[in-house]
Amino acid sequence: MNLSFNDAELEVVRLAAEREGMASAAWAGRQVMAVAQHVLVPVSRDAEDVLRELIQARVELRETVAALRAVAATAVVSGAGAPVPAGTVVEEALKAVGRLDAATAAVLRERHPRS
């Protein structure tokens, strides 16, 4: 199998191989096998941003779930700390879900095969 790179691409490969103490051909071969075996999934820079957004949305959703649990506990047990406004918690949950939906749709668009 022959691989072809322009000068800029070859420099990127050379630098990556150098970081790992490998010959460029060996490094490229390892990467090709990792992709072929689905061990490594190439991700564009745009997808990296989307993945960061998904992680942030997940963190916020977990915090919102904790707040919802506090609302539920406050409603059941009187005098269990300062009450949390249920409307505010619900709005934050809806915002987090909206962000997660948008980020997920973006990932799906990125993963969809292009024709």
The 8 nearest C-alpha neighbors of each residue, nearest first, counted from 0:
[[1, 2, 3, 28, 31, 24, 27, 32],
 [0, 2, 3, 4, 24, 28, 27, 31],
 [3, 1, 0, 4, 27, 24, 28, 9],
 [2, 4, 1, 5, 9, 8, 6, 0],
 [5, 3, 9, 8, 6, 2, 7, 12],
 [4, 6, 8, 7, 9, 3, 10, 11],
 [5, 7, 9, 8, 10, 4, 11, 3],
 [8, 6, 10, 9, 5, 11, 4, 12],
 [9, 7, 11, 5, 10, 4, 6, 12],
 [8, 10, 12, 6, 4, 11, 7, 13],
 [9, 11, 13, 7, 8, 12, 14, 6],
 [12, 10, 8, 14, 9, 13, 15, 7],
 [11, 13, 9, 15, 10, 14, 16, 23],
 [14, 12, 10, 16, 23, 11, 15, 9],
 [13, 15, 17, 11, 16, 12, 10, 18],
 [16, 14, 12, 18, 17, 13, 11, 19],
 [17, 15, 21, 13, 23, 19, 26, 14],
 [16, 18, 20, 14, 19, 15, 21, 13],
 [19, 17, 15, 16, 20, 14, 21, 13],
 [20, 18, 16, 17, 21, 15, 26, 14],
 [19, 21, 17, 18, 16, 22, 15, 26],
 [22, 20, 16, 19, 17, 26, 23, 25],
 [21, 23, 25, 24, 16, 26, 20, 17],
 [22, 24, 26, 16, 13, 25, 27, 21],
 [25, 23, 27, 26, 22, 28, 21, 16],
 [26, 24, 28, 22, 27, 23, 29, 21],
 [25, 27, 23, 29, 16, 28, 24, 21],
 [28, 26, 30, 24, 29, 25, 23, 31],
 [29, 27, 25, 31, 30, 26, 24, 32],
 [28, 30, 26, 32, 27, 31, 33, 25],
 [31, 29, 33, 27, 28, 32, 34, 26],
 [30, 32, 28, 34, 33, 29, 35, 27],
 [33, 31, 35, 29, 34, 30, 36, 28],
 [32, 34, 38, 30, 39, 36, 35, 31],
 [35, 33, 39, 37, 31, 32, 36, 40],
 [34, 36, 32, 33, 37, 31, 38, 39],
 [35, 37, 33, 38, 34, 32, 39, 31],
 [38, 36, 34, 39, 35, 33, 40, 32],
 [37, 39, 33, 36, 34, 40, 35, 32],
 [40, 38, 34, 33, 37, 41, 36, 30],
 [39, 41, 34, 37, 42, 38, 33, 35],
 [40, 42, 39, 43, 34, 37, 46, 30],
 [43, 41, 46, 40, 44, 47, 45, 109],
 [42, 44, 46, 45, 47, 41, 109, 48],
 [43, 45, 47, 46, 48, 42, 49, 41],
 [46, 44, 48, 43, 47, 49, 42, 109],
 [45, 47, 49, 43, 48, 44, 42, 50],
 [46, 48, 44, 50, 49, 45, 51, 43],
 [49, 47, 51, 45, 46, 50, 52, 44],
 [48, 50, 46, 52, 47, 51, 102, 53],
 [49, 51, 53, 47, 52, 48, 46, 54],
 [50, 52, 48, 54, 49, 53, 55, 47],
 [53, 51, 49, 55, 50, 54, 56, 48],
 [54, 52, 50, 56, 51, 55, 102, 99],
 [53, 55, 57, 51, 52, 56, 50, 58],
 [56, 54, 52, 58, 57, 53, 51, 59],
 [57, 55, 53, 59, 58, 54, 99, 95],
 [56, 58, 60, 54, 55, 59, 53, 61],
 [59, 57, 55, 61, 56, 60, 54, 62],
 [60, 58, 62, 56, 61, 57, 63, 55],
 [59, 61, 63, 57, 62, 58, 95, 56],
 [60, 62, 64, 58, 63, 59, 57, 65],
 [63, 61, 59, 65, 60, 64, 66, 58],
 [62, 64, 60, 66, 65, 61, 92, 59],
 [63, 65, 67, 61, 66, 62, 60, 68],
 [64, 66, 68, 62, 63, 67, 61, 69],
 [67, 65, 69, 63, 68, 64, 70, 62],
 [68, 66, 64, 70, 69, 65, 63, 71],
 [67, 69, 71, 65, 66, 70, 72, 64],
 [70, 68, 66, 72, 67, 71, 73, 65],
 [71, 69, 67, 73, 68, 72, 83, 74],
 [70, 72, 68, 74, 69, 73, 67, 75],
 [71, 73, 69, 75, 74, 70, 76, 68],
 [74, 72, 70, 76, 75, 71, 79, 69],
 [73, 75, 71, 72, 76, 70, 77, 82],
 [74, 76, 72, 73, 71, 77, 70, 79],
 [77, 75, 73, 74, 72, 79, 78, 71],
 [76, 78, 79, 73, 75, 74, 80, 72],
 [77, 79, 80, 76, 73, 81, 82, 74],
 [78, 80, 77, 73, 76, 81, 72, 82],
 [81, 79, 78, 82, 73, 77, 83, 69],
 [80, 82, 83, 79, 78, 73, 84, 69],
 [83, 81, 73, 80, 84, 70, 79, 69],
 [82, 84, 70, 85, 81, 69, 88, 66],
 [85, 83, 87, 86, 82, 88, 70, 89],
 [86, 84, 88, 87, 83, 89, 70, 67],
 [87, 85, 89, 88, 84, 90, 91, 83],
 [86, 88, 90, 85, 89, 84, 91, 83],
 [89, 87, 85, 91, 90, 86, 92, 67],
 [88, 90, 92, 86, 91, 87, 85, 93],
 [91, 89, 93, 87, 92, 88, 86, 94],
 [90, 92, 94, 88, 93, 89, 95, 87],
 [93, 91, 89, 95, 90, 94, 63, 96],
 [92, 94, 96, 90, 91, 95, 97, 89],
 [95, 93, 97, 91, 96, 92, 90, 98],
 [96, 94, 92, 98, 97, 93, 60, 56],
 [95, 97, 99, 93, 94, 98, 100, 92],
 [98, 96, 94, 100, 95, 99, 93, 101],
 [99, 97, 95, 101, 100, 96, 102, 94],
 [98, 100, 96, 102, 97, 101, 56, 103],
 [101, 99, 97, 103, 98, 102, 96, 104],
 [102, 100, 98, 104, 103, 99, 97, 105],
 [103, 101, 105, 99, 104, 100, 49, 53],
 [102, 104, 106, 100, 105, 101, 99, 107],
 [105, 103, 107, 101, 102, 106, 100, 108],
 [104, 106, 102, 108, 103, 107, 109, 101],
 [107, 105, 109, 103, 108, 104, 110, 102],
 [106, 108, 104, 110, 109, 105, 111, 103],
 [107, 109, 105, 111, 106, 110, 104, 112],
 [110, 108, 106, 107, 111, 105, 46, 112],
 [109, 111, 107, 108, 106, 112, 105, 113],
 [112, 110, 108, 109, 107, 113, 106, 114],
 [113, 111, 110, 114, 109, 108, 107, 106],
 [112, 114, 111, 110, 109, 108, 107, 106],
 [113, 112, 111, 110, 108, 109, 107, 106]]
